């Protein structure tokens, strides 16, 4: 059915290394996957970056007060940096596509795709 095809298209995984691919989901739910290049921890937010230019590239934002829950599941900064992950959430366009993550279950480490 036509509606079913729309759901399948919507559940496609966007490449986190391609900001334009993720930006298409602005103000909507998206699943993104890619290699984490950098994890930055500030007083208020933990930033997970998929690109070198955080003002343009895809970023996951985790409230710092929630970060201990992520670390308790093994999602530490050291474990995430360089890892392939898949994340789910609502995309906003603020300094590039951003997804705020508040639940550890919204991020999973995945094996890299073979060439």
N, C-alpha and C positions, 0 to 999 in steps of 0.2 A: 504494500500500500504506500501511497505517496507520503503520508505522515511518518511512516516507519523509516523511509529513506532519509527523511530530514533528521531524524534522531540519530541514525547511523552517521550521517555526514557531520553532525554536531559533535559526536563523540570521537571524531578523528583526533589523533595526537598531533599537536603543532610542534614544530621544531623550535626549541628555545634559543637556538643560535641565530634564528632569523626573526628579528623583531617585527617585521611586516606581517609574517605569518601569524604571530600571536596577537598583534594589534587588531586583526580582523575580528577578534572575539571581544573587543572593548565593550564593557558594561554587560558582559555575558560570561557564562561558565566556559572554561577551557581546560583541557588536559595538555600539558606541555612536557617535553622530554628533551634532555640535553646534558652536556658535561658541565659541571660546576667549575668555573674558573677561579672564583674567589668567594670567601665567606668573611664578611666584616661584622664585628660585634661592637655596637655602640651602647650608650646608657639606656636608650629607649627601644632600639630595634636591632635585630640580626638580619643582615642583608646577604642574600645568596644571589650571586651574579653569574650569568651565563655568557657575558661578553666583557670586553675590556673597557667599554665606555658606558658607565652606569647611567648616564643621562639619556642614553639612546637605546641601550640593550635591555633584554628581559631580566627582571629582578624579582625574586621572591622576598617578601618582607614579613618577618616574624616578630611580634611584640616581645621585647626582651623579658618581660615578666612571664611569658609562656615558654621561653627557651629551656628551662630546666626539664620540662616535660619531654621535649624533643631529645635532649641529651640522655634522659633516662631510657629512651628506646634505641639508643645507639646512634642517633643522628647528631653527632658532635661536629664542630667546625672541621676538625682534623679528618673525620671520617667522610665528610661531604666534599671537601675540596678535592677536585680531580675526578670525582665519581660521576657516573651516569645516573641521573635520577629522573623520575616522572613525578609531576606535581599537578594538583587539581585545585581550581578555585576560580574566583571571579576576576577578570582582567580589568584593570583601570589604566588609563593613559596618564601617567605622571612621571616625568623624566624617563620616558620610554614605557613599554608595557610592564605593568607591575601586578603581582598577585599577592594579596595578603593571606598568609597561612596562619591559622590559629590551632590547628589540630595536627599532631604528628602523623596520623593516618593519611593525611593529604599528600605526604611525600613518601616515595619508596625508591630505594636504590635498585637499579636494574643493571643487567649485563649489557655491555656495549654491543651494538649491532655489527655483525661481521660484514666486511666489505664485499 
